[in-house]
Amino acid sequence: DCNMKEKKRSLWNIIESVEGDKVIWIIVLFLILFSIVCIFSSTSRLAMMGDATSRLDILKGQLFIVAAGLALILICYNIKNLNFFRTASRYGFVISLVLLVFLDLHLKLGPIKSIQFNGAWRAISVFGFQLHVFEVVKVAMVMYLAWAIDAYHKKELKLKVSDLWKRIIYIYAPFLLVTVLVLPGSNSSAVFIGGVLFVTILLGEINWKEMLLLLMTGIVALGACVGIYFATSNTAHPMFKRIGTGLARFDNTDWEAIYSDPASTREMKQEAVDHLSQSYSALIAVKEGGLFGKGPGQSTQRIVVPDYSEDYMFSFIVEEYGVFIGLFVVFLYVTLLARASIVVRCCGKETFAKLAVTGLSILISGQAMLHILVNCDIGVMTGQTLPMVSHGNSAFICFSIAFGIMLAMSRIASRRIDQETRKAESLMTPTGGSVSADTAQDDNDDDIIDEEDGDSYDNEL
């Protein structure tokens, strides 16, 4: 019995020793668990889509990506100096710009080359590894804007121009440029990334009038891209071809009526099936899943829907594991937003940390909600995956880094709170006696030791 109690204590001590927001830890671990289970259940479909020779190969690949993601989370989590994240974030725009220009120009440099998916240029192959550029841009640009807005408020931008031009050069122009450069590869990604970045800037306490002007500028830029598409649509090399794909999704054609009409030709019926199959199959999956699901590996719609393990992962979860588990997944993403708001409040006056946590949490939860709405046939198909769950190596790695940064920020914030709490404690003993000078001196010595170890809170928050 004593041994059992000691083991329980040691396990509890391990859990207690984990710093940062434990709820965010629980959320990310649950999502990773769902990823492993769901990818294992859908490997028969993935084996037909890829070059893997067996389901075991796919599972091994997913476990490798999960291990790499966990390693990145731990690496970010163990970085205690906020200045490291701030310094790294200032290069987010440069990285995004280089990747997007390389992709949009369809460049090839030896083992590094742009590649297409379903007629759209969205990824770069780096020595055989497919890097989905938009996944990198999402995280990199949120972190960049957090740095740029923080540096602007702290008067750290060294360019000798007026404050207005600093905002244009460091904040507004990168936002507009990245959004436009994403557009040739994906309409939905451009709108989603632009929306997340706009909210991040808005929360950075930038002038409201300028934000309205920025929004109007973005709308004008989008309209110009649509005009360029129509002007070049009949040429050999039309520009912004994905705009045509996006506009087609707003088509009001009644495909159900065409399919049911006896007068429709076989070609017309097949076209109707092509338009309806994915969304209808997703709804069928949700309905057939019921409250408790069909059970692992029992999904039938995965054979019908081409991107079931990516764009329709939530439908897959409901079909195999039921509505209750589906609602639990929704609860995880909603809880992430709630916990992020708590972390933000704990960041005090540190604008960079507050914007980074807010932007990343909105990015993750917002993409999850968008994915779920599409799976429930609410709105047009966007192609956004379910963060940390859907199949996709680049997305998993990028979102792992995002979670690692959030956990690091929560860890730094919690240490700051502990310090402030110690400072606020009364110099009186519980019995009413005053604390001795020796005790007070010991506390001061502890603070000095922390600083000598390079762990001072001033370097963190």
C-alpha positions in Angstrom: 0.0 0.0 0.0 2.8 2.4 0.9 4.5 1.6 -2.5 1.2 2.3 -4.3 0.8 5.6 -2.5 4.4 6.6 -3.4 3.8 5.8 -7.0 0.6 7.9 -7.0 2.4 10.7 -5.4 5.2 10.5 -7.9 2.8 10.5 -10.8 0.9 13.4 -9.3 4.2 15.3 -8.8 5.0 14.8 -12.5 1.7 16.2 -13.6 2.1 19.1 -11.1 5.6 19.8 -12.4 4.3 20.5 -15.9 4.2 24.3 -16.3 2.0 26.3 -18.5 -1.7 25.9 -19.1 -2.6 22.2 -18.4 -5.9 22.5 -20.2 -4.1 23.4 -23.5 -1.9 20.4 -22.9 -4.9 18.2 -22.5 -6.5 19.6 -25.6 -3.5 19.1 -27.9 -3.0 15.5 -26.5 -6.6 14.6 -27.2 -6.4 16.0 -30.7 -3.2 14.0 -31.4 -5.0 10.9 -30.1 -7.9 11.5 -32.4 -5.4 12.0 -35.3 -3.8 8.6 -34.7 -7.0 6.7 -34.3 -8.8 8.3 -37.3 -5.9 8.0 -39.6 -5.6 4.3 -38.6 -9.3 3.8 -39.3 -9.1 5.5 -42.7 -5.8 3.9 -43.9 -7.7 1.6 -46.4 -8.8 4.7 -48.3 -5.4 6.4 -48.0 -3.7 3.3 -49.4 -5.8 3.5 -52.6 -4.8 7.2 -52.9 -1.1 7.1 -52.4 2.0 5.0 -53.1 2.1 3.2 -49.8 2.1 -0.6 -50.1 0.1 -1.3 -47.0 -2.0 0.2 -44.2 0.9 -0.4 -41.8 3.1 1.9 -43.9 0.6 4.7 -43.6 0.2 4.2 -39.8 4.0 4.2 -39.4 4.2 7.5 -41.3 1.5 9.1 -39.2 3.2 8.0 -36.0 6.5 9.5 -37.2 4.8 12.8 -38.0 3.1 12.7 -34.5 6.5 12.1 -32.9 8.0 15.0 -34.8 5.1 17.2 -33.9 5.4 16.3 -30.2 9.1 17.0 -30.4 8.5 20.5 -31.8 5.8 21.2 -29.2 8.3 20.3 -26.4 11.1 22.3 -28.0 8.9 25.4 -28.2 7.5 24.8 -24.8 11.0 24.7 -23.2 12.0 28.1 -24.7 11.7 30.3 -21.7 12.8 33.6 -23.2 10.2 35.6 -24.9 12.8 37.6 -26.9 13.6 34.4 -28.8 10.1 34.2 -30.2 10.0 37.9 -30.9 13.3 37.8 -32.8 12.2 34.7 -34.8 8.8 36.2 -35.6 10.3 39.3 -37.4 11.3 37.0 -40.3 7.8 35.5 -40.7 6.9 37.9 -43.6 10.1 37.3 -45.5 9.7 33.5 -45.2 6.0 33.8 -46.4 6.9 36.1 -49.2 9.7 33.9 -50.6 7.6 30.7 -50.4 4.6 32.3 -52.1 6.6 33.9 -54.9 8.4 30.6 -55.5 5.0 28.9 -55.6 3.1 31.4 -57.8 5.9 31.5 -60.3 5.9 27.7 -60.5 9.7 27.7 -60.0 12.0 24.6 -59.9 15.5 24.7 -58.4 17.0 21.2 -58.4 15.3 19.1 -55.7 13.1 22.1 -54.7 10.1 22.5 -57.0 6.5 23.8 -57.0 3.9 21.1 -57.4 0.2 21.0 -58.2 -2.8 19.5 -56.5 -6.1 19.2 -58.4 -5.0 21.9 -60.8 -3.9 24.4 -58.1 -0.3 25.3 -57.1 -0.3 24.9 -53.3 2.9 23.0 -52.3 6.6 22.9 -52.7 8.5 19.6 -52.8 11.7 19.8 -50.8 13.9 16.7 -51.3 10.7 14.7 -51.7 8.9 16.2 -48.6 5.7 18.1 -49.7 5.6 21.4 -47.9 2.1 23.0 -48.1 3.0 26.7 -48.3 -0.3 28.0 -47.0 0.0 26.1 -43.7 3.4 27.7 -43.1 2.1 31.2 -44.1 -0.8 31.0 -41.6 1.4 30.6 -38.6 4.4 32.7 -39.8 2.2 35.7 -40.6 0.3 35.7 -37.3 3.7 35.7 -35.5 5.1 38.4 -37.8 2.1 40.7 -37.2 2.4 40.1 -33.4 6.0 41.3 -33.6 5.4 44.2 -36.0 2.5 45.6 -33.9 4.4 45.2 -30.7 7.5 46.8 -32.2 5.4 49.7 -33.5 3.8 50.4 -30.1 7.3 50.2 -28.4 8.8 52.6 -31.0 11.4 49.9 -32.0 10.9 50.3 -35.8 14.1 52.0 -36.9 12.9 53.2 -40.4 13.0 57.0 -40.4 9.6 57.7 -41.7 6.3 58.9 -40.1 4.2 56.6 -37.9 1.7 56.3 -40.7 4.3 55.0 -43.2 5.6 52.6 -40.5 2.2 51.1 -40.2 1.8 50.9 -44.0 5.3 49.3 -44.6 5.4 46.9 -41.6 1.7 46.0 -41.1 -0.7 46.9 -43.9 1.4 46.2 -46.9 2.5 42.7 -45.7 -1.1 41.8 -44.9 -2.4 42.8 -48.4 0.6 41.3 -50.3 0.4 37.9 -48.6 -3.4 37.7 -49.1 -3.1 38.5 -52.8 -0.3 36.0 -53.3 -2.3 33.2 -51.7 -5.2 33.9 -54.0 -3.8 32.1 -57.1 -3.6 28.9 -55.2 -6.8 28.9 -53.1 -9.7 31.4 -52.8 -10.8 30.0 -49.5 -7.3 30.1 -48.0 -6.8 33.7 -49.1 -10.1 34.7 -47.5 -9.4 32.7 -44.3 -5.8 33.8 -43.9 -6.7 37.4 -44.7 -9.5 37.3 -42.2 -7.3 35.9 -39.4 -4.6 38.5 -40.1 -7.1 41.3 -40.2 -8.5 40.3 -36.8 -5.0 40.1 -35.4 -4.2 43.7 -36.6 -7.6 44.9 -35.3 -6.8 43.5 -31.8 -3.4 45.3 -31.9 -5.2 48.6 -31.1 -4.5 50.1 -34.6 -6.5 53.2 -35.7 -10.1 52.2 -36.5 -10.4 54.5 -39.5 -7.3 53.0 -41.0 -8.6 49.5 -40.4 -11.8 50.4 -42.3 -9.7 51.8 -45.1 -7.5 48.6 -45.1 -10.7 46.5 -45.4 -11.9 48.5 -48.3 -8.4 48.3 -49.9 -8.5 44.5 -49.5 -12.0 44.4 -51.2 -10.8 46.5 -54.0 -7.7 44.3 -54.5 -9.9 41.2 -54.5 -12.2 42.9 -57.1 -9.2 43.7 -59.2 -8.1 40.1 -59.2 -11.6 39.0 -60.2 -11.4 41.5 -63.1 -8.0 40.2 -64.2 -9.5 36.7 -64.2 -12.4 37.6 -66.4 -10.1 39.6 -68.7 -7.7 36.7 -69.2 -10.2 33.8 -68.9 -10.3 33.2 -72.7 -6.5 33.3 -73.2 -4.1 30.4 -73.2 -2.8 31.3 -69.8 -5.6 32.8 -67.7 -4.6 34.5 -64.4 -6.2 33.7 -61.0 -7.8 30.5 -62.4 -8.9 29.5 -58.9 -11.3 32.5 -58.8 -13.3 30.7 -61.5 -13.4 27.6 -59.4 -14.6 29.7 -56.4 -17.3 31.5 -58.4 -18.5 28.1 -59.7 -19.2 27.1 -56.1 -21.8 29.9 -55.8 -23.7 28.5 -58.8 -27.4 28.3 -58.1 -28.0 25.4 -60.5 -30.5 22.9 -59.0 -28.4 19.8 -59.5 -30.9 17.6 -57.6 -33.6 18.5 -60.1 -31.3 17.8 -63.0 -30.4 14.4 -61.6 -34.1 13.6 -61.0 -35.3 14.8 -64.3 -36.0 11.9 -66.7 -35.2 14.1 -69.6 -31.6 14.7 -68.4 -28.9 12.9 -70.4 -26.4 10.6 -68.9 -23.7 13.3 -69.1 -26.0 15.8 -67.3 -26.7 13.2 -64.5 -23.0 12.5 -64.1 -22.2 16.2 -63.8 -24.9 16.5 -61.1 -23.4 13.6 -59.2 -20.0 15.2 -59.4 -21.3 18.4 -57.9 -23.4 16.7 -55.1 -21.4 13.6 -54.2 -19.0 15.1 -51.6 -21.4 17.3 -49.6 -24.1 14.6 -49.7 -21.8 11.9 -48.7 -20.6 14.0 -45.7 -24.2 14.5 -44.6 -24.9 10.8 -45.0 -21.9 10.0 -42.8 -23.2 12.4 -40.1 -26.7 10.9 -40.3 -25.6 7.2 -40.3 -23.1 7.8 -37.4 -26.0 8.5 -35.0 -25.2 9.0 -31.4 -22.6 6.3 -30.9 -21.2 5.7 -34.4 -20.6 2.6 -36.5 -17.4 1.7 -34.8 -13.7 2.1 -35.8 -13.0 1.0 -39.4 -16.7 0.7 -40.2 -17.1 3.8 -42.2 -18.7 3.4 -45.7 -18.5 6.9 -47.0 -14.7 7.0 -47.0 -14.9 4.9 -50.2 -17.1 7.6 -51.8 -15.4 10.9 -50.7 -12.0 11.4 -52.2 -10.7 13.8 -49.4 -12.4 12.1 -46.5 -9.3 12.0 -44.3 -8.6 15.7 -45.0 -11.5 18.0 -46.0 -14.2 15.8 -44.4 -12.5 14.4 -41.3 -15.2 15.6 -39.0 -17.8 13.7 -40.9 -15.6 10.6 -40.7 -15.3 11.1 -36.9 -19.1 11.3 -36.5 -19.8 8.3 -38.8 -17.4 6.0 -36.9 -17.6 7.4 -33.4 -20.9 9.1 -33.1 -22.4 12.6 -32.5 -21.2 12.6 -28.8 -17.6 12.3 -29.8 -18.1 14.8 -32.6 -19.5 17.3 -30.0 -16.5 16.5 -27.8 -14.2 17.5 -30.6 -16.1 20.8 -31.0 -15.8 21.3 -27.3 -12.0 20.9 -27.5 -11.6 23.8 -30.0 -14.1 26.0 -28.2 -12.2 25.4 -24.9 -9.0 26.3 -26.6 -10.3 29.8 -27.3 -11.5 30.1 -23.7 -8.1 29.1 -22.3 -6.3 31.3 -24.7 -8.3 34.3 -23.4 -7.1 33.4 -19.9 -3.5 33.2 -21.0 -3.8 36.6 -22.7 -5.1 38.2 -19.5 -2.1 36.8 -17.7 0.4 38.3 -20.2 0.0 41.7 -18.7 1.1 44.6 -20.9 3.2 42.4 -23.2 1.6 43.1 -26.6 3.6 40.5 -28.5 2.6 37.6 -26.3 -1.0 38.7 -26.2 -1.3 39.0 -30.0 0.6 35.8 -30.7 -1.6 33.7 -28.4 -4.8 35.4 -29.6 -3.9 35.1 -33.3 -2.9 31.4 -33.1 -5.9 30.4 -31.1 -8.3 32.2 -33.5 -6.4 30.5 -36.4 -6.7 27.0 -35.0 -10.3 27.3 -33.6 -11.5 29.3 -36.6 -10.2 26.8 -39.1 -11.8 24.0 -37.1 -15.2 25.7 -37.0 -15.0 26.4 -40.8 -14.1 22.7 -41.4 -17.0 21.5 -39.3 -19.5 23.9 -40.9 -18.6 22.7 -44.4 -19.0 19.1 -43.2 -22.5 20.0 -42.1 -23.2 21.5 -45.5 -23.3 25.0 -44.2 -21.6 27.3 -46.7 -19.5 26.5 -49.7 -16.6 23.9 -49.6 -13.4 25.6 -48.5 -10.9 22.7 -48.4 -9.8 23.6 -44.8 -8.6 20.7 -42.8 -9.4 19.9 -39.1 -6.3 21.1 -37.2 -4.1 18.4 -35.6 -6.5 15.7 -36.7 -6.8 15.6 -40.5 -4.3 13.8 -42.6 -1.5 16.1 -43.8 2.1 16.3 -42.7 2.8 20.0 -43.2 -0.4 21.1 -41.5 0.3 18.8 -38.5 3.9 20.2 -38.1 2.8 23.8 -38.4 0.0 23.5 -36.0 2.3 21.6 -33.6 4.6 24.7 -33.7 1.6 26.9 -33.0 0.5 24.8 -30.0 4.1 24.8 -28.8 4.3 28.6 -28.9 1.0 28.9 -27.1 2.2 26.6 -24.3 5.5 28.5 -24.0 3.6 31.8 -23.7 1.3 30.3 -21.0 4.3 28.9 -19.2 6.1 32.3 -19.2 2.9 34.0 -18.1 2.4 31.6 -15.3 5.9 32.2 -14.0 5.3 35.9 -14.1 2.1 35.5 -12.1 3.9 33.4 -9.5 6.5 36.2 -9.2 3.9 38.9 -8.8 2.1 36.8 -6.2 5.2 36.4 -4.2 5.8 40.2 -4.4 2.3 40.9 -3.2 2.4 38.6 -0.2 2.4 40.3 3.1 5.6 40.3 5.2 3.6 38.9 8.1 3.5 35.3 9.4 0.2 33.5 9.6 0.2 34.0 13.4 0.5 37.7 13.0 4.3 38.0 13.6 6.5 39.7 11.1 8.8 37.9 8.9 12.3 37.9 10.1 15.0 39.9 8.3 16.8 36.7 7.6 13.8 35.2 5.8 13.3 38.3 3.7 17.0 38.2 2.8 16.7 34.6 1.8 13.8 35.5 -0.6 16.0 38.2 -2.1 18.8 35.8 -2.5 16.5 33.4 -4.3 15.6 36.1 -6.8 19.3 36.9 -7.3 20.0 33.2 -8.0 17.2 33.1 -10.5 18.7 36.1 -12.4 22.1 34.6 -12.3 20.8 31.4 -13.8 19.5 33.4 -16.8 16.0 32.6 -15.8 14.9 36.1 -14.6 11.3 37.1 -15.4 12.4 40.4 -16.9 13.8 38.4 -19.8 10.6 36.5 -20.1 7.7 39.0 -19.7 
